[in-house]
Amino acid sequence: MSSTKYDVIVIGSGPGGYVAAIRASQLGMKVAVVEKEELGGICLNWGCIPTKALLKSAQVFEYIQHAKDYGIEVKDYAVNFDGMIKRSRGVAGGMSKGIEFLFRKNNITKLMGFGKVKPGKKVEVTAADGSKTEYSAEHIILATGGRSRELPGIKIDNEKIIGYRKAMAMEKQPKSMVIIGSGAIGVEFAYFYNTIGTKVTIVEYMPNIVPLEDEEISKHLEKTFKKAGMTIMTSSSVESVDTSGEGCKVKVKTANGYEEIQCDVVLSAAGITTNLEGIGLEEVGIAHDKGKVLVDEFYRTNIPGYYAIGDIVKGPALAHVASAEGIICVEKIAGHHPEPLNYGNIPGCTYCSPEIASVGMTEKAAREAGYEIKVGKFPFTASGKASAAGAKEGFVKVIFDAKYGEWLGCHMIGANVTEMVAEAVVARKLETTGHEIIKAVHPHPTMSEAIMEATAAAYGEVIHI
């Protein structure tokens, strides 16, 4: 077994791993990345990017359906499901090639195979042909990510019970689908498939869909989805799925008893499971608990020279979180003085239609934390840009501490709100008060004016409602 020495070896090339690798290279380190599938990991190849491509196809189809509303006549249009899937895969493939280019640009070595950490700051890479090669590095970063979580008794077979990977690369469009879970993955696929004609039922264990969002946001999305023809079952759970027949018989436990739903396919979207199996944690002695590697604020494990970032550590399993963690980790390794990540100021985005974006505390959380609060809301029905765009659905909701003016939370639902939430993230980072937001001139006509208007509403100064 040959041995090659690096400053940093990263296991996993997702948005945590590849970003950490590039930043380490920028800081003058010799870097290698171990990847067992495609560069870019799940996010780029089977998550964030290709799902957004599918959602765009659904949105374009929706535009065509409503073309008359814009004074345009369109005839003879239809869903080309295979074409949508091919476009999505093409977008992902192009982005993966982009990571290849960045690796070459930054002199990062790509090691294809399954990576396993070993004692003595070593990594064993098993190639597709079974051959093993050992490498060593002063610093080894684990960024192995996650996969679809399987519910007890509901095993993913990728034929009738599928995970998100299969959902974005199906051979044919199902006529009906039950989606278990209504987090970002669940509602994004619900929107896509419902829009192109699949009968969609969402089963959510919690009282509200998108249960991590502010309750008013959740209620608005549920109302919108029901209006679009979806069946929403909250405070419900899938007890079993019978796949012995032609389709699926789904047994659902509700507050009123049991119901049976027949469908072509079941999508399990009930969260993720971390990829910790077989990567050498026990052999090295790296501490982990409940599927998460234990790290400090700079992502150092209990064993010097070994680090972990992304989905496999505590915190939101989001691409931008993993990237931020990777940068902080390698900057600390390089002797810089990075600021620990503030997990209370992480934006969350859901790309169904209408989109959802939020950061900070919900109204309920702020009240439970003991804050006296000011709440402001501005509906997009009162926005000139939203009216012109034919996108009047939704609203912006802001929450401020009444005593000091601290911006506690921002919650939005509507067109393109995922592009607007960064204003709230930056403002909160800079400890901007509500009055400063009101006095900051926002361009007209824009959707982003709604943030200023909602803030003005919180302080009794709103003009346009």
Summary of the structure (lengths in Angstrom):
residues: 465
radius of gyration: 23.6
end to end distance: 71.6
largest distance: 72.0
contacts: 1626
relative contact order: 0.12
helix: 34%
strand: 27%
